[in-house]
Structures are given as structure tokens and as C-alpha cells.
Amino acid sequence: MSKRAVAALLLVAVLVCAWWTGRDLLEQSLKKNKAQKFAKYTQQDTDQEDQPAVLPEPTILYGMVVDSFQVVEHTIRPRQNLADILIPFNIEARIASELASKCKSIFDVRRLAANKKVTILASKDSSQTAQFMIYEPNPTEFVVFSLADTLGATLVQRETRTVEKSIYGTITSSLSESMTQAGGNAALTSKLVDVFAWQIDFFRIQKGDSFRLIYEEEWVEDKPIGVGKVLAVEFAHAGQTYSAYYYDQGQGSNYFDENGNSMRQAFLKAPLNFTRISSRFTMKRFHPVQKRWKAHLGTDYAAPTGTEIYTVGDGVVVEAGYNGGNGNYVKVKHNDTYTTQYLHMSKIARGMKKGTRVRQGQVIGYVGSTGLATGPHLCFRFWKNGKQIDPFSIKMPPAEPIGKQHLQAFQEVKQQYAQRLAAIELPEEEHQKEGLQASL
């Protein structure tokens, strides 16, 4: 065999060995990769098995999970009763009547008010049968009517919390508008007027008067639902500053000035809020209906029909009814010296009849124009020792001051609130307005 042939055979042998060796390495590499991928996938599966399944958050409404119900909100129409509400949800009038009867001790369905909302939880099938109905009579509670297995109702009280707030405002127009501009509301305005009802004639407040208040606000969940107590208040009016502090000395809460004298007097300055005096007490006035000059032995307050009328002091109703000149009226005897009368009401408040005891500030009727009247107003009349007088011409006696045993504790409370009132600042925009006015 020639050398060339031997060399060729050796080359073939080397190539065969190289191919064989490469094949083994390739197979080992593939097996290794396959094993790694398998381990990776196995680990992922194991990790997924170890992790809990993520479930959607349930929808909670009125303390109940409602995902299995169809939720329908309905606004009660005028004169709509319980049966009218439930019949469209496959509940017979007979069942609605039985439910009303069973629930009467918990909630009387006759109190379902027009324009308020009810929430129906109905089945999701084609029948859409009501299972529950929820009604909120006020922000702090709701009633759950059960229509499923057993008819019944549950009254649920919401948890409330009290937040302390402060406010500072300047009178630019009316008190109510200035209060709103400062961040308050009508309820807070009414409470402010109540505190100073005997010291300030709010029909005569002036532009530039100012007020500072520390008060409580009631909250349910994350929403304010109403104004609580006014804890301390300062009102600057006509060059004089009036201060009042809330304090309970064991005889019921009241407001006192910086010296511990009661802010409360025997009579309110006015029997209603936020109106204007259209005619004062006078011995000679041209009567708009009778068209002749005669004495007007009362004070007329012009106000919208339906405005609440308050009794100016504690007493007993001695007359309540209707006559041609007075229209609907109520007369209250406060003691052996003083009597008051309220005329031309659109209607008399429920329960007002001869012998009814009333408390100062209690609603006794509503402004109207019954009797000899050309428009809605209240004619307020005031007697002292059987003679009609101008209530603005006499000085009313005050209520009891802070007792000696409570005076030190009151002074400590007053000092804390006085410092806090002084620290309340005007909102930035009010500062800017005052600076602009000062520069003009």
C-alpha cells in the first residue's frame, strides 16, 4: 500500500472519531438543556401552586356582600307607598302589607319620604325579585327590610365621629352669605344666631362686622353630616365684641360670657330667623288691607311662606286657632307678667293647643298670610301686665349665671377657648380683600 493510501485511511479514521465524539457531546448538551428547561418549568409550576389565587374584592353595601344581587336605586315619588315601590320587583301588595305590619315597631313605612332614595337588592335571574330593600331615614341610620325567607326589618346605627373645626369671617352682605363664603353653612349660621339671640339684633348687623367660631362637626364614614355644638364664639358688631362659651354646670348646657353671666334671657329678641322687620310697633299706621290709619300694636316680620316661627320664651299655650283678622294664630302665656301672640300663620305646628307647654325656641307655627294680610309675614305681639307694648322698648331679665362652685372650672375652660379664638386667622382671600379695600 502506498503512503498516499495509508494517509487517506488515517484521515478517514480521524474524521470518523471526531464525528462520533461530536455526536456524543451534542446529545449530552441537548439532554442537559432539556433537563434545565424541565426544571425551570417545574419550578414555575411549583411557585404558582405555592401562590394563592388572587380573587376580586367583594362589593360591600350597607354591610352586605352584594355581588350576587342586582343593585337598583330608586327615588321615592310623591304619594308612593311601600307596595308601589316593591310591585315592580315581583313582590305582591299582600306581601308588602304584611312586611309593613311586621316592621311597624322598628320602622313605620308611612315615614318613607318623597324624593328620598331606596336601594333594592334583587335576584339576578329573569324575575328580578327583591330580596332586600334599604332605606336611609337620616345620615346616621338605615333600615334593611328582608323579603327573602322571612319578612322583617333591622334598624342599623352608623358609627359617627366628632371633628372640631374653626372658622373666621367678615360680614360683606348678609350673615348667611358671609358664613357660606367663610366655609360654614346655614345650620352653623342658625346656631350662631341662637347663641347671641338676646345680645345682638341680627336684623341690624353691619358690613365689616366679623365672627370667629370653634364648633363641632359630626361625620359618618368620610362625610360630614351636620353641625354639632358651638363651643366658643366671638362676634364683633358696631364697635363692640361679644364672646360666648359653652359650659354645662350640671343644670343643662348653656352659653356664658367672659364673666360667667348667662347669654340666655327670658325672651328671644325675635321669633324667627333671617327676615326683615317690615313694620314696627306704632300708634299710627296706614293699614294696607283696611285702608285707614290705626294703631299697629305689633311687630311685622316679612319672611317666606313656611318659615319656622319660634316661641320667644317658655310658657303655656292659652289660645291656638283661627279668626278672621288674625288668621291662624297662637298665643302663649309666659308668666303672670308676659304674654306673646303670633299671627297670620300658614299653619299651626302639630300639638299646639290650649294647655300645651312650650319651651323657648320651640317651633309653634309657620309664616303665612292668613287673615287680614297682603303677603306672607308674622305679626308678633307682646303684652306686659295686660298691656300691649313694643318688645324692643324693654330690657329682658337674664337667666342664672355660673354658680360659685363652678366658676373656677369655667374660667379655665374660657381661657383655653379665648386663646384659641384669638389664634383663628382670616382665610388668605379675605386678607387680600381687606388689603384691597384699605388701599382704595
C-alpha positions as a Markdown table, in Angstrom:
| # | Residue | x | y | z |
|---|---|---|---|---|
| 1 | Met | 0.0 | 0.0 | 0.0 |
| 2 | Ser | 1.3 | 3.3 | -1.0 |
| 3 | Lys | 2.0 | 6.1 | 1.5 |
| 4 | Arg | -0.8 | 8.2 | -0.1 |
| 5 | Ala | -3.3 | 5.4 | 0.6 |
| 6 | Val | -2.2 | 5.0 | 4.2 |
| 7 | Ala | -2.5 | 8.8 | 4.8 |
| 8 | Ala | -6.0 | 8.8 | 3.3 |
| 9 | Leu | -7.1 | 5.9 | 5.6 |
| 10 | Leu | -5.8 | 7.7 | 8.7 |
| 11 | Leu | -7.6 | 10.9 | 7.7 |
| 12 | Val | -10.9 | 9.0 | 7.3 |
| 13 | Ala | -10.4 | 7.3 | 10.7 |
| 14 | Val | -9.7 | 10.7 | 12.4 |
| 15 | Leu | -12.9 | 12.2 | 10.8 |
| 16 | Val | -15.0 | 9.3 | 11.9 |
| 17 | Cys | -13.7 | 9.6 | 15.5 |
| 18 | Ala | -14.3 | 13.3 | 15.5 |
| 19 | Trp | -17.9 | 12.9 | 14.2 |
| 20 | Trp | -18.6 | 10.2 | 16.9 |
| 21 | Thr | -17.2 | 12.3 | 19.7 |
| 22 | Gly | -19.1 | 15.4 | 18.5 |
| 23 | Arg | -22.3 | 13.5 | 18.3 |
| 24 | Asp | -22.0 | 12.3 | 21.9 |
| 25 | Leu | -21.2 | 15.9 | 23.1 |
| 26 | Leu | -24.2 | 17.2 | 21.2 |
| 27 | Glu | -26.5 | 14.6 | 22.7 |
| 28 | Gln | -25.2 | 15.4 | 26.2 |
| 29 | Ser | -25.7 | 19.1 | 25.6 |
| 30 | Leu | -29.3 | 18.6 | 24.4 |
| 31 | Lys | -30.1 | 16.4 | 27.4 |
| 32 | Lys | -28.7 | 19.0 | 29.7 |
| 33 | Asn | -30.7 | 21.8 | 28.1 |
| 34 | Lys | -33.8 | 19.7 | 28.2 |
| 35 | Ala | -33.2 | 18.9 | 31.9 |
| 36 | Gln | -32.7 | 22.6 | 32.7 |
| 37 | Lys | -35.9 | 23.6 | 30.9 |
| 38 | Phe | -37.8 | 20.9 | 32.6 |
| 39 | Ala | -36.5 | 22.0 | 36.0 |
| 40 | Lys | -37.4 | 25.6 | 35.2 |
| 41 | Tyr | -40.9 | 24.8 | 34.1 |
| 42 | Thr | -41.3 | 22.5 | 37.1 |
| 43 | Gln | -40.1 | 25.3 | 39.5 |
| 44 | Gln | -42.6 | 27.8 | 37.8 |
| 45 | Asp | -45.4 | 25.3 | 38.3 |
| 46 | Thr | -44.4 | 24.8 | 41.9 |
| 47 | Asp | -44.2 | 28.6 | 42.5 |
| 48 | Gln | -47.6 | 29.1 | 41.0 |
| 49 | Glu | -49.0 | 26.3 | 43.2 |
| 50 | Asp | -47.5 | 27.9 | 46.3 |
| 51 | Gln | -49.0 | 31.3 | 45.5 |
| 52 | Pro | -52.7 | 31.7 | 46.5 |
| 53 | Ala | -55.2 | 32.6 | 43.7 |
| 54 | Val | -56.0 | 36.3 | 43.5 |
| 55 | Leu | -59.7 | 36.8 | 44.0 |
| 56 | Pro | -61.5 | 40.1 | 43.2 |
| 57 | Glu | -62.5 | 42.2 | 46.2 |
| 58 | Pro | -66.2 | 41.7 | 47.1 |
| 59 | Thr | -68.6 | 44.7 | 46.8 |
| 60 | Ile | -69.9 | 45.7 | 50.2 |
| 61 | Leu | -73.0 | 47.8 | 50.5 |
| 62 | Tyr | -74.8 | 48.5 | 53.8 |
| 63 | Gly | -72.6 | 45.9 | 55.4 |
| 64 | Met | -73.6 | 43.2 | 53.0 |
| 65 | Val | -71.8 | 41.5 | 50.1 |
| 66 | Val | -74.0 | 42.4 | 47.1 |
| 67 | Asp | -72.1 | 40.7 | 44.1 |
| 68 | Ser | -74.8 | 38.1 | 43.8 |
| 69 | Phe | -77.6 | 40.7 | 43.6 |
| 70 | Gln | -78.7 | 43.2 | 41.1 |
| 71 | Val | -78.5 | 46.6 | 42.8 |
| 72 | Val | -81.2 | 49.1 | 41.9 |
| 73 | Glu | -81.5 | 52.6 | 43.3 |
| 74 | His | -85.0 | 54.2 | 43.3 |
| 75 | Thr | -86.2 | 57.6 | 44.2 |
| 76 | Ile | -89.5 | 57.6 | 46.1 |
| 77 | Arg | -92.1 | 59.6 | 44.2 |
| 78 | Pro | -94.8 | 61.8 | 46.0 |
| 79 | Arg | -97.6 | 59.6 | 47.5 |
| 80 | Gln | -95.7 | 56.4 | 46.6 |
| 81 | Asn | -96.1 | 53.7 | 49.3 |
| 82 | Leu | -94.2 | 50.5 | 50.0 |
| 83 | Ala | -96.3 | 48.4 | 47.7 |
| 84 | Asp | -95.9 | 50.8 | 44.9 |
| 85 | Ile | -92.1 | 50.5 | 45.3 |
| 86 | Leu | -92.0 | 46.7 | 45.6 |
| 87 | Ile | -94.5 | 45.5 | 43.0 |
| 88 | Pro | -92.2 | 46.2 | 40.0 |
| 89 | Phe | -89.7 | 43.8 | 41.8 |
| 90 | Asn | -92.1 | 40.8 | 41.8 |
| 91 | Ile | -93.4 | 41.5 | 45.4 |
| 92 | Glu | -97.2 | 41.3 | 45.7 |
| 93 | Ala | -99.1 | 44.1 | 47.5 |
| 94 | Arg | -100.2 | 41.5 | 50.1 |
| 95 | Ile | -96.6 | 40.7 | 51.0 |
| 96 | Ala | -95.7 | 44.4 | 51.2 |
| 97 | Ser | -98.7 | 45.0 | 53.6 |
| 98 | Glu | -97.5 | 42.0 | 55.7 |
| 99 | Leu | -94.0 | 43.4 | 55.8 |
| 100 | Ala | -95.3 | 46.9 | 56.9 |
| 101 | Ser | -97.3 | 45.3 | 59.7 |
| 102 | Lys | -94.4 | 43.2 | 61.0 |
| 103 | Cys | -91.9 | 46.1 | 60.9 |
| 104 | Lys | -94.1 | 48.8 | 62.4 |
| 105 | Ser | -92.3 | 48.7 | 65.8 |
| 106 | Ile | -88.9 | 49.0 | 64.1 |
| 107 | Phe | -89.8 | 51.5 | 61.4 |
| 108 | Asp | -93.2 | 52.8 | 60.3 |
| 109 | Val | -93.2 | 52.6 | 56.5 |
| 110 | Arg | -95.6 | 55.6 | 56.4 |
| 111 | Arg | -92.4 | 57.6 | 57.2 |
| 112 | Leu | -91.0 | 56.8 | 53.7 |
| 113 | Ala | -90.4 | 60.3 | 52.4 |
| 114 | Ala | -90.8 | 61.5 | 48.9 |
| 115 | Asn | -87.6 | 62.3 | 47.0 |
| 116 | Lys | -85.5 | 60.1 | 49.3 |
| 117 | Lys | -83.7 | 57.0 | 47.9 |
| 118 | Val | -84.3 | 53.3 | 48.5 |
| 119 | Thr | -81.9 | 50.6 | 47.3 |
| 120 | Ile | -83.3 | 47.3 | 46.1 |
| 121 | Leu | -81.2 | 44.1 | 46.1 |
| 122 | Ala | -82.9 | 41.9 | 43.6 |
| 123 | Ser | -82.1 | 38.4 | 42.2 |
| 124 | Lys | -80.1 | 38.3 | 39.0 |
| 125 | Asp | -82.4 | 35.9 | 37.3 |
| 126 | Ser | -85.2 | 37.0 | 34.9 |
| 127 | Ser | -87.7 | 37.5 | 37.7 |
| 128 | Gln | -85.6 | 40.2 | 39.4 |
| 129 | Thr | -87.4 | 39.5 | 42.7 |
| 130 | Ala | -86.5 | 41.9 | 45.5 |
| 131 | Gln | -84.6 | 40.1 | 48.3 |
| 132 | Phe | -83.8 | 43.2 | 50.4 |
| 133 | Met | -84.8 | 46.9 | 50.4 |
| 134 | Ile | -82.7 | 49.5 | 52.2 |
| 135 | Tyr | -84.0 | 53.0 | 53.3 |
| 136 | Glu | -82.0 | 55.8 | 54.9 |
| 137 | Pro | -84.3 | 58.0 | 57.1 |
| 138 | Asn | -81.3 | 60.1 | 58.1 |
| 139 | Pro | -77.5 | 60.1 | 57.6 |
| 140 | Thr | -76.8 | 58.2 | 60.9 |
| 141 | Glu | -79.0 | 55.1 | 60.4 |
| 142 | Phe | -80.6 | 52.9 | 57.8 |
| 143 | Val | -83.3 | 50.2 | 57.7 |
| 144 | Val | -82.8 | 46.9 | 56.0 |
| 145 | Phe | -86.1 | 45.2 | 55.0 |
| 146 | Ser | -85.8 | 41.5 | 54.4 |
| 147 | Leu | -88.0 | 40.0 | 51.7 |
| 148 | Ala | -86.3 | 36.6 | 51.1 |
| 149 | Asp | -87.0 | 33.8 | 53.5 |
| 150 | Thr | -88.5 | 35.7 | 56.5 |
| 151 | Leu | -90.2 | 39.1 | 56.4 |
| 152 | Gly | -88.6 | 41.5 | 58.8 |
| 153 | Ala | -86.5 | 44.7 | 59.3 |
| 154 | Thr | -83.4 | 45.8 | 61.1 |
| 155 | Leu | -82.5 | 49.3 | 62.1 |
| 156 | Val | -78.7 | 49.9 | 61.8 |
| 157 | Gln | -77.0 | 52.7 | 63.5 |
| 158 | Arg | -73.9 | 54.1 | 61.7 |
| 159 | Glu | -70.8 | 54.9 | 63.7 |
| 160 | Thr | -70.3 | 58.7 | 64.0 |
| 161 | Arg | -67.3 | 60.7 | 65.0 |
| 162 | Thr | -67.0 | 64.3 | 66.0 |
| 163 | Val | -64.5 | 66.7 | 64.4 |
| 164 | Glu | -63.6 | 70.0 | 66.0 |
| 165 | Lys | -63.4 | 72.9 | 63.5 |
| 166 | Ser | -62.9 | 76.7 | 63.5 |
| 167 | Ile | -64.0 | 79.5 | 61.2 |
| 168 | Tyr | -63.4 | 83.2 | 60.8 |
| 169 | Gly | -65.5 | 85.5 | 58.6 |
| 170 | Thr | -66.3 | 89.1 | 57.9 |
| 171 | Ile | -69.8 | 90.4 | 57.0 |
| 172 | Thr | -69.9 | 91.6 | 53.4 |
| 173 | Ser | -73.6 | 91.3 | 52.7 |
| 174 | Ser | -76.0 | 89.1 | 54.8 |
| 175 | Leu | -74.8 | 86.9 | 57.7 |
| 176 | Ser | -75.8 | 83.7 | 55.9 |
| 177 | Glu | -73.9 | 84.6 | 52.7 |
| 178 | Ser | -70.9 | 85.7 | 54.7 |
| 179 | Met | -70.9 | 82.5 | 56.7 |
| 180 | Thr | -71.1 | 80.4 | 53.4 |
| 181 | Gln | -68.2 | 82.4 | 52.0 |
| 182 | Ala | -66.1 | 81.6 | 55.1 |
| 183 | Gly | -66.8 | 77.9 | 54.7 |
| 184 | Gly | -69.8 | 77.5 | 57.0 |
| 185 | Asn | -73.4 | 76.7 | 56.2 |
| 186 | Ala | -77.0 | 77.6 | 57.1 |
| 187 | Ala | -77.0 | 75.3 | 60.2 |
| 188 | Leu | -73.9 | 77.0 | 61.6 |
| 189 | Thr | -75.4 | 80.4 | 60.9 |
| 190 | Ser | -78.6 | 79.4 | 62.8 |
| 191 | Lys | -76.6 | 78.2 | 65.8 |
| 192 | Leu | -74.5 | 81.5 | 65.9 |
| 193 | Val | -77.8 | 83.5 | 65.9 |
| 194 | Asp | -79.2 | 81.3 | 68.7 |
| 195 | Val | -76.1 | 82.0 | 70.9 |
| 196 | Phe | -76.4 | 85.8 | 70.6 |
| 197 | Ala | -80.2 | 85.9 | 70.2 |
| 198 | Trp | -80.5 | 88.2 | 73.3 |
| 199 | Gln | -77.5 | 90.4 | 72.8 |
| 200 | Ile | -77.4 | 91.2 | 69.1 |
| 201 | Asp | -80.2 | 92.3 | 66.8 |
| 202 | Phe | -79.2 | 90.4 | 63.7 |
| 203 | Phe | -81.6 | 92.5 | 61.6 |
| 204 | Arg | -79.2 | 95.4 | 62.1 |
| 205 | Ile | -75.7 | 93.8 | 61.6 |
| 206 | Gln | -73.4 | 95.9 | 59.6 |
| 207 | Lys | -70.9 | 95.4 | 56.8 |
| 208 | Gly | -67.5 | 94.9 | 58.4 |
| 209 | Asp | -68.8 | 93.0 | 61.5 |
| 210 | Ser | -66.9 | 89.8 | 62.0 |
| 211 | Phe | -67.2 | 86.4 | 63.7 |
| 212 | Arg | -64.9 | 83.7 | 65.0 |
| 213 | Leu | -66.2 | 80.2 | 66.0 |
| 214 | Ile | -64.9 | 76.9 | 67.3 |
| 215 | Tyr | -67.5 | 74.2 | 66.8 |
| 216 | Glu | -68.1 | 70.5 | 66.4 |
| 217 | Glu | -69.0 | 68.8 | 63.1 |
| 218 | Glu | -70.5 | 65.3 | 63.0 |
| 219 | Trp | -69.1 | 62.8 | 60.5 |
| 220 | Val | -70.3 | 59.4 | 59.2 |
| 221 | Glu | -67.5 | 57.5 | 57.4 |
| 222 | Asp | -65.8 | 60.2 | 55.3 |
| 223 | Lys | -68.7 | 62.6 | 55.0 |
| 224 | Pro | -69.8 | 65.5 | 57.3 |
| 225 | Ile | -73.5 | 65.1 | 58.2 |
| 226 | Gly | -74.2 | 68.1 | 60.4 |
| 227 | Val | -73.1 | 70.7 | 62.8 |
| 228 | Gly | -72.8 | 69.8 | 66.5 |
| 229 | Lys | -72.2 | 72.2 | 69.4 |
| 230 | Val | -70.7 | 75.6 | 69.1 |
| 231 | Leu | -68.0 | 75.5 | 71.7 |
| 232 | Ala | -66.9 | 79.1 | 71.7 |
| 233 | Val | -67.8 | 82.2 | 69.6 |
| 234 | Glu | -66.8 | 85.8 | 69.2 |
| 235 | Phe | -68.9 | 88.4 | 67.3 |
| 236 | Ala | -67.6 | 91.9 | 66.6 |
| 237 | His | -70.6 | 94.3 | 66.0 |
| 238 | Ala | -70.9 | 98.1 | 66.0 |
| 239 | Gly | -67.6 | 98.6 | 67.7 |
| 240 | Gln | -68.3 | 96.0 | 70.5 |
| 241 | Thr | -67.0 | 92.5 | 70.8 |
| 242 | Tyr | -69.4 | 89.8 | 72.2 |
| 243 | Ser | -68.0 | 86.5 | 73.4 |
| 244 | Ala | -69.7 | 83.3 | 74.5 |
| 245 | Tyr | -68.5 | 80.0 | 75.8 |
| 246 | Tyr | -70.3 | 76.6 | 76.0 |
| 247 | Tyr | -70.4 | 75.2 | 79.6 |
| 248 | Asp | -72.6 | 72.6 | 81.4 |
| 249 | Gln | -72.7 | 73.2 | 85.2 |
| 250 | Gly | -75.0 | 70.3 | 85.8 |
| 251 | Gln | -78.3 | 72.0 | 85.0 |
| 252 | Gly | -78.1 | 71.6 | 81.3 |
| 253 | Ser | -75.8 | 73.2 | 78.8 |
| 254 | Asn | -75.8 | 76.9 | 78.2 |
| 255 | Tyr | -73.6 | 79.8 | 76.9 |
| 256 | Phe | -71.9 | 82.3 | 79.2 |
| 257 | Asp | -69.9 | 85.5 | 78.6 |
| 258 | Glu | -66.4 | 86.0 | 79.8 |
| 259 | Asn | -67.6 | 86.9 | 83.3 |
| 260 | Gly | -69.8 | 83.8 | 83.7 |
| 261 | Asn | -73.1 | 85.6 | 83.0 |
| 262 | Ser | -75.7 | 83.6 | 81.1 |
| 263 | Met | -76.1 | 84.6 | 77.4 |
| 264 | Arg | -79.7 | 83.5 | 77.7 |
| 265 | Gln | -82.5 | 85.8 | 78.8 |
| 266 | Ala | -86.2 | 85.3 | 79.5 |
| 267 | Phe | -87.2 | 86.0 | 75.9 |
| 268 | Leu | -85.6 | 85.8 | 72.4 |
| 269 | Lys | -85.1 | 89.1 | 70.6 |
| 270 | Ala | -87.1 | 87.8 | 67.6 |
| 271 | Pro | -89.5 | 84.9 | 67.0 |
| 272 | Leu | -87.9 | 83.8 | 63.7 |
| 273 | Asn | -84.5 | 84.0 | 61.8 |
| 274 | Phe | -83.2 | 85.8 | 58.8 |
| 275 | Thr | -86.0 | 88.1 | 57.8 |
| 276 | Arg | -86.6 | 91.8 | 57.9 |
| 277 | Ile | -88.9 | 93.9 | 60.0 |
| 278 | Ser | -91.5 | 95.3 | 57.6 |
| 279 | Ser | -93.5 | 97.3 | 60.2 |
| 280 | Arg | -92.7 | 98.2 | 63.8 |
| 281 | Phe | -94.9 | 98.8 | 66.8 |
| 282 | Thr | -96.6 | 102.2 | 66.3 |
| 283 | Met | -99.7 | 104.1 | 67.5 |
| 284 | Lys | -100.4 | 105.3 | 63.9 |
| 285 | Arg | -100.0 | 103.2 | 60.8 |
| 286 | Phe | -101.9 | 103.1 | 57.5 |
| 287 | His | -103.4 | 99.6 | 57.4 |
| 288 | Pro | -102.7 | 98.0 | 53.9 |
| 289 | Val | -106.0 | 96.0 | 53.9 |
| 290 | Gln | -108.4 | 98.2 | 55.7 |
| 291 | Lys | -107.1 | 101.4 | 54.0 |
| 292 | Arg | -107.2 | 103.5 | 57.1 |
| 293 | Trp | -104.9 | 104.9 | 59.8 |
| 294 | Lys | -104.9 | 102.9 | 63.1 |
| 295 | Ala | -102.5 | 101.8 | 65.8 |
| 296 | His | -100.3 | 98.8 | 64.9 |
| 297 | Leu | -99.6 | 97.1 | 68.3 |
| 298 | Gly | -97.2 | 94.5 | 67.0 |
| 299 | Thr | -94.0 | 94.0 | 65.0 |
| 300 | Asp | -94.3 | 92.6 | 61.5 |
| 301 | Tyr | -91.5 | 90.3 | 60.2 |
| 302 | Ala | -91.6 | 89.7 | 56.4 |
| 303 | Ala | -90.5 | 86.2 | 55.6 |
| 304 | Pro | -91.2 | 83.5 | 53.0 |
| 305 | Thr | -94.2 | 81.3 | 53.5 |
| 306 | Gly | -93.3 | 78.2 | 55.6 |
| 307 | Thr | -90.6 | 79.9 | 57.6 |
| 308 | Glu | -90.5 | 78.4 | 61.1 |
| 309 | Ile | -91.9 | 80.6 | 64.0 |
| 310 | Tyr | -90.5 | 80.1 | 67.5 |
| 311 | Thr | -92.0 | 81.0 | 70.8 |
| 312 | Val | -89.7 | 83.6 | 72.4 |
| 313 | Gly | -89.9 | 82.1 | 75.9 |
| 314 | Asp | -91.1 | 79.2 | 78.0 |
| 315 | Gly | -94.8 | 79.1 | 78.7 |
| 316 | Val | -98.2 | 77.6 | 78.1 |
| 317 | Val | -100.4 | 77.9 | 75.0 |
| 318 | Val | -103.6 | 79.7 | 76.0 |
| 319 | Glu | -105.1 | 80.1 | 72.5 |
| 320 | Ala | -104.5 | 78.4 | 69.2 |
| 321 | Gly | -106.8 | 78.6 | 66.2 |
| 322 | Tyr | -108.2 | 80.8 | 63.5 |
| 323 | Asn | -110.2 | 84.1 | 63.4 |
| 324 | Gly | -110.9 | 86.5 | 60.6 |
| 325 | Gly | -108.4 | 89.2 | 61.4 |
| 326 | Asn | -105.5 | 87.1 | 62.9 |
| 327 | Gly | -105.8 | 84.1 | 60.6 |
| 328 | Asn | -104.1 | 81.1 | 62.1 |
| 329 | Tyr | -102.5 | 82.2 | 65.4 |
| 330 | Val | -101.0 | 81.0 | 68.7 |
| 331 | Lys | -101.0 | 82.9 | 72.0 |
| 332 | Val | -98.6 | 81.9 | 74.8 |
| 333 | Lys | -98.6 | 83.0 | 78.4 |
| 334 | His | -95.1 | 83.0 | 79.8 |
| 335 | Asn | -95.8 | 84.0 | 83.4 |
| 336 | Asp | -98.1 | 86.4 | 85.3 |
| 337 | Thr | -96.4 | 89.4 | 83.6 |
| 338 | Tyr | -95.7 | 88.5 | 80.0 |
| 339 | Thr | -97.8 | 87.1 | 77.1 |
| 340 | Thr | -97.0 | 86.9 | 73.4 |
| 341 | Gln | -99.1 | 86.2 | 70.3 |
| 342 | Tyr | -98.1 | 85.1 | 66.7 |
| 343 | Leu | -100.5 | 85.9 | 63.8 |
| 344 | His | -101.1 | 85.1 | 60.1 |
| 345 | Met | -99.5 | 81.6 | 60.2 |
| 346 | Ser | -99.8 | 79.4 | 57.1 |
| 347 | Lys | -100.4 | 76.6 | 59.6 |
| 348 | Ile | -100.0 | 75.9 | 63.3 |
| 349 | Ala | -97.4 | 73.4 | 64.3 |
| 350 | Arg | -98.6 | 69.9 | 65.3 |
| 351 | Gly | -99.5 | 69.6 | 69.0 |
| 352 | Met | -100.1 | 73.3 | 69.6 |
| 353 | Lys | -103.4 | 73.6 | 71.5 |
| 354 | Lys | -104.7 | 75.2 | 74.7 |
| 355 | Gly | -102.7 | 73.9 | 77.7 |
| 356 | Thr | -99.6 | 72.8 | 75.7 |
| 357 | Arg | -96.4 | 73.6 | 77.5 |
| 358 | Val | -93.7 | 75.1 | 75.2 |
| 359 | Arg | -90.0 | 75.8 | 75.6 |
| 360 | Gln | -88.1 | 78.8 | 74.4 |
| 361 | Gly | -87.1 | 78.4 | 70.7 |
| 362 | Gln | -89.7 | 75.7 | 70.1 |
| 363 | Val | -91.5 | 75.8 | 66.7 |
| 364 | Ile | -95.1 | 76.7 | 67.2 |
| 365 | Gly | -96.1 | 77.5 | 63.6 |
| 366 | Tyr | -95.1 | 78.7 | 60.1 |
| 367 | Val | -95.2 | 82.0 | 58.3 |
| 368 | Gly | -98.1 | 82.7 | 56.1 |
| 369 | Ser | -100.7 | 85.3 | 55.0 |
| 370 | Thr | -103.9 | 84.1 | 56.5 |
| 371 | Gly | -106.4 | 86.6 | 58.0 |
| 372 | Leu | -106.0 | 90.3 | 57.2 |
| 373 | Ala | -102.6 | 90.2 | 55.4 |
| 374 | Thr | -101.4 | 91.3 | 52.0 |
| 375 | Gly | -98.4 | 89.0 | 51.9 |
| 376 | Pro | -96.5 | 86.4 | 53.9 |
| 377 | His | -95.3 | 87.8 | 57.3 |
| 378 | Leu | -95.5 | 87.3 | 61.0 |
| 379 | Cys | -97.3 | 89.8 | 63.2 |
| 380 | Phe | -95.7 | 89.4 | 66.7 |
| 381 | Arg | -97.5 | 90.9 | 69.7 |
| 382 | Phe | -96.2 | 91.4 | 73.2 |
| 383 | Trp | -98.1 | 92.0 | 76.5 |
| 384 | Lys | -96.7 | 93.2 | 79.8 |
| 385 | Asn | -99.1 | 93.2 | 82.7 |
| 386 | Gly | -102.1 | 93.0 | 80.3 |
| 387 | Lys | -100.9 | 96.0 | 78.1 |
| 388 | Gln | -99.5 | 95.6 | 74.6 |
| 389 | Ile | -96.0 | 97.1 | 74.3 |
| 390 | Asp | -93.1 | 97.3 | 72.0 |
| 391 | Pro | -90.8 | 94.4 | 72.9 |
| 392 | Phe | -87.8 | 96.4 | 71.8 |
| 393 | Ser | -88.5 | 99.1 | 74.4 |
| 394 | Ile | -87.9 | 96.9 | 77.5 |
| 395 | Lys | -84.8 | 95.2 | 78.9 |
| 396 | Met | -85.3 | 91.5 | 79.3 |
| 397 | Pro | -84.2 | 89.8 | 82.6 |
| 398 | Pro | -81.2 | 87.4 | 82.3 |
| 399 | Ala | -81.1 | 83.7 | 83.2 |
| 400 | Glu | -78.9 | 82.3 | 86.0 |
| 401 | Pro | -75.1 | 82.9 | 85.9 |
| 402 | Ile | -72.3 | 80.4 | 86.5 |
| 403 | Gly | -72.6 | 79.1 | 90.1 |
| 404 | Lys | -69.8 | 79.9 | 92.5 |
| 405 | Gln | -68.8 | 76.2 | 92.8 |
| 406 | His | -68.3 | 76.1 | 89.0 |
| 407 | Leu | -66.7 | 79.5 | 88.5 |
| 408 | Gln | -63.0 | 78.4 | 88.6 |
| 409 | Ala | -63.6 | 75.4 | 86.3 |
| 410 | Phe | -65.4 | 77.7 | 83.9 |
| 411 | Gln | -62.7 | 80.3 | 83.9 |
| 412 | Glu | -60.1 | 77.6 | 82.9 |
| 413 | Val | -62.3 | 76.4 | 80.0 |
| 414 | Lys | -63.0 | 80.0 | 79.0 |
| 415 | Gln | -59.2 | 80.9 | 79.0 |
| 416 | Gln | -58.4 | 78.0 | 76.7 |
| 417 | Tyr | -61.1 | 78.8 | 74.2 |
| 418 | Ala | -60.3 | 82.6 | 74.3 |
| 419 | Gln | -56.7 | 81.9 | 73.3 |
| 420 | Arg | -57.8 | 79.6 | 70.5 |
| 421 | Leu | -60.4 | 82.1 | 69.2 |
| 422 | Ala | -57.7 | 84.8 | 69.1 |
| 423 | Ala | -55.4 | 82.5 | 67.0 |
| 424 | Ile | -58.0 | 81.9 | 64.3 |
| 425 | Glu | -57.0 | 83.8 | 61.1 |
| 426 | Leu | -58.9 | 85.0 | 58.2 |
| 427 | Pro | -58.6 | 82.9 | 55.0 |
| 428 | Glu | -56.0 | 84.2 | 52.6 |
| 429 | Glu | -58.5 | 85.6 | 50.1 |
| 430 | Glu | -60.2 | 87.6 | 52.9 |
| 431 | His | -56.8 | 89.1 | 53.8 |
| 432 | Gln | -56.4 | 90.1 | 50.2 |
| 433 | Lys | -59.9 | 91.7 | 50.0 |
| 434 | Glu | -59.2 | 93.7 | 53.2 |
| 435 | Gly | -55.9 | 94.9 | 51.9 |
| 436 | Leu | -57.5 | 96.0 | 48.6 |
| 437 | Gln | -60.3 | 97.8 | 50.4 |
| 438 | Ala | -57.8 | 99.6 | 52.7 |
| 439 | Ser | -55.8 | 100.8 | 49.6 |
| 440 | Leu | -58.9 | 102.3 | 47.9 |
